Amino acid sequence: MTDFIAKVDDARNDIWREIVTALGLSIAAAVALGFSRFAYGLLLPPMRADLGWTYVEAGALNTANGAGYIVGALVAAWTAKRWGTVRAFIAGFAVSVMVLLLTAATPSFSVLFALRTVGGISTAITFILGAGLAAAICPMQDPRRRGNLVVLYVGGVSIGLVLAGAAIPIILQGGVERWPEGWVVLGLMAAAGLPLAWRAARNVPEPVGRSLAMLKIHEFRQLAPTFIGYGLFGAGYVGYMTFIMALLQKQGGSSGQMIWFWLVLGLVSGVSTLLWGRVLGTFHGGRGPALVFATAMVGALPVLVYPGPTAMFVSAVLFGGSFLAGPAAITIVAQRQLPASSWTAAISLLTVGFAFGQTVSPILAGAISDATGSIAAGFWVSPILLGLAACANLLQRPPPAVSAM
């Protein structure tokens, strides 16, 4: 009886250690997406007003970030193989912090474009390797338990959203010209989290089997529908996150309403991502990602078809309740389709498709908005692409039997 109690206590302690480790890693997700990418949606309106940008120029900075993300996704597995996952992960994190701080140092569009590109590279490496580390926390071969840890890691993005949504509006009360201070605050918060993420990464065991830098042809074919769907999802969701605040501002949303919209978006995304973790592990094939993408599509529609405060918060709940589950959903698909040695390479390749979509959508939506004189016209790109993403993932077949799970 004593031995049984001791085993139960050990199992409980193991679970808590896994949760704490995933939370530590989730700081990297908060920096890579919550601060470096999504907070740009908060800072875009004041930067555009202060620097006199067009919508194409505003979108181009996120396109630069997406282009850098492609490069980072392509080299993430290689950097992990060359220098070790933990070292590459921490290096990417540190560079991301520096880019946030340097973004505050110049109003030059060309310099900002270069910084956003470098930031895209570093955040891709950070986020991808962080997801791989989160997937390797759990030594048990329980897809649901592993899925919960991955979702907990991705849930860190919502923490970044909430922190940015709480800090930046306060800073901008002093005027649009104070946008550099917003980047400084984001950089300092990111720097404070670096030691915690580093400690968490050191506690993760290396995955069983040698990590592959590239997928084999037949492995890519297995993931092709998810690759296409995730690329379309990247295009659709980043269009929403880039221009949603500018759209709400044009629709007459008050500053208070917009602050609450962002906070609701962040809070709901965090809670719902944990709930998605319980659900995604039960789906087979591509039905999990398809459901996530379809929910995000529905969430993007209210602000277009029925503008106003009600639509604003319905959109925050539906879109916020689904978009962060996308990375977790495709990570689970990759884990089920392929052996452990291919996970990092698979996540990297899927992120290439995701990042490619992110490079196209902001500048496309910005061009449509500039050409029509209506930001809403360009915003329609988002739900259309999200709907196509859901359809593509329905073509993903259930996983074959693999030997190294």
C-alpha positions, 0 to 999 in steps of 0.5 A, spaced: 500 500 500 505 504 501 509 503 495 502 504 491 501 511 495 508 513 493 507 511 486 501 516 485 505 521 489 511 520 484 506 521 478 502 527 481 509 530 482 511 528 475 505 532 472 506 538 476 513 538 473 511 538 466 506 543 467 511 548 470 516 546 465 510 548 459 508 554 463 516 556 463 516 555 455 510 558 454 513 565 455 517 564 449 510 563 445 508 570 449 514 573 446 514 570 439 507 571 437 504 575 443 509 581 443 513 581 436 507 579 432 500 581 435 502 587 439 503 590 432 496 590 431 495 595 437 501 599 435 499 600 427 494 605 428 499 610 432 505 608 428 501 609 421 498 616 424 505 619 426 509 616 420 504 617 415 504 610 412 499 608 407 495 601 409 500 598 404 506 600 408 503 598 414 501 591 412 508 591 409 512 591 415 508 584 417 509 582 410 517 583 412 516 579 419 512 573 415 518 573 410 523 573 416 518 567 419 519 563 413 527 563 413 526 562 421 522 556 419 526 553 414 533 553 418 529 552 425 530 544 425 537 545 422 539 550 428 537 545 433 541 539 429 547 544 429 547 547 436 542 543 440 535 545 441 536 549 447 541 553 445 538 555 438 531 556 442 535 561 447 538 564 442 532 566 438 529 568 444 534 573 446 535 576 439 527 577 439 528 581 445 533 585 442 529 586 436 523 589 440 527 594 443 531 596 437 524 597 434 523 603 438 530 607 436 528 609 429 522 612 425 525 610 418 521 605 414 527 601 411 530 600 418 523 598 421 522 593 415 529 590 416 528 589 424 521 586 422 525 581 418 530 579 423 525 579 428 521 574 424 527 569 423 528 569 430 521 568 433 520 563 428 526 559 431 524 561 438 516 558 437 518 552 433 523 550 437 519 551 443 513 547 441 518 541 439 520 542 447 513 542 449 512 536 445 518 532 448 516 534 456 512 528 457 515 521 456 508 518 456 506 516 450 499 519 451 497 523 445 492 527 450 497 529 455 502 531 450 496 535 447 495 538 453 502 540 454 503 543 447 496 547 448 499 550 455 505 552 451 501 555 445 497 559 451 502 563 453 501 567 446 494 569 450 498 572 456 502 576 451 496 579 448 493 581 455 500 584 457 500 588 451 493 590 451 494 592 458 500 596 457 500 599 450 493 603 451 496 606 457 502 609 454 499 611 448 494 616 452 500 621 451 499 621 444 501 617 438 508 619 438 509 615 444 509 608 440 516 607 441 515 607 448 510 601 447 516 597 444 521 598 449 516 596 454 514 590 450 522 588 450 523 589 457 517 584 459 520 579 454 527 580 457 524 579 464 522 572 462 528 570 458 531 566 464 525 563 466 524 560 459 531 558 459 531 554 466 524 551 463 528 549 456 534 545 460 529 541 464 526 538 457 529 531 455 532 530 448 526 527 444 528 519 443 531 518 436 535 522 432 532 529 430 531 530 422 533 536 419 528 535 413 522 531 412 522 525 407 518 525 401 513 520 403 512 524 410 511 531 406 506 527 402 502 525 408 502 532 411 500 535 404 493 537 406 495 540 413 501 544 410 496 547 405 491 548 410 496 551 415 498 556 410 491 559 408 490 559 416 496 563 417 494 568 411 487 569 414 488 570 421 494 575 420 490 579 416 485 579 422 490 581 427 494 586 423 488 590 421 482 589 426 484 595 431 484 599 425 478 597 422 474 598 429 477 605 429 474 606 422 467 603 425 467 608 430 469 604 436 471 608 442 478 607 445 475 604 451 471 599 447 477 597 443 481 596 449 476 591 452 476 588 445 483 586 446 483 584 453 477 580 451 480 577 445 487 575 449 483 572 455 478 568 451 484 565 447 488 563 453 482 559 457 479 556 450 486 554 448 486 550 454 479 547 453 481 545 446 487 541 448 482 536 451 478 536 445 484 536 439 487 529 442 480 526 440 480 528 433 483 524 427 486 526 420 485 533 419 478 534 423 481 538 429 485 543 425 479 544 420 474 545 426 479 550 429 479 554 422 472 554 421 471 557 428 476 562 426 472 564 420 466 565 423 469 569 428 472 574 423 465 575 420 461 579 425 465 586 425 464 585 417 456 584 416 454 587 423 459 593 425 458 595 432 460 594 439 456 587 440 459 584 433 466 587 436 465 582 442 462 577 439 468 577 434 473 577 440 470 571 443 469 567 437 476 569 434 479 569 440 476 562 442 479 559 436 485 562 433 491 560 438 489 553 437 491 552 430 498 551 432 497 546 437 492 543 432 497 542 427 502 540 432 498 534 434 497 532 427 504 532 425 506 528 432 500 523 430 502 522 422 510 522 423 515 518 428 518 523 434 525 524 430 521 528 424 517 532 429 521 538 429 522 538 421 515 537 420 513 543 425 518 547 421 515 545 414 508 546 416 510 553 419 514 555 412 507 554 409 504 558 415 509 564 414 508 564 407 501 565 408 502 571 413 507 574 408 501 575 402 495 577 407 497 583 410 500 587 403 494 584 399 489 586 404 492 593 405 492 594 397 485 592 397 483 597 402 488 603 399 485 601 392 477 601 394 478 607 400 475 602 405 479 598 410 473 593 410 474 591 403 481 588 405 479 585 411 474 580 407 480 577 405 481 574 412 474 570 413 475 567 406 482 564 407 480 561 413 474 558 410 479 555 405 483 553 410 478 549 414 476 545 407 483 544 405 484 540 412 478 536 411 482 532 406 488 530 411 487 522 412 488 519 419 495 517 421 498 511 418 501 506 424 508 509 426 513 505 430 517 511 433 511 514 437 
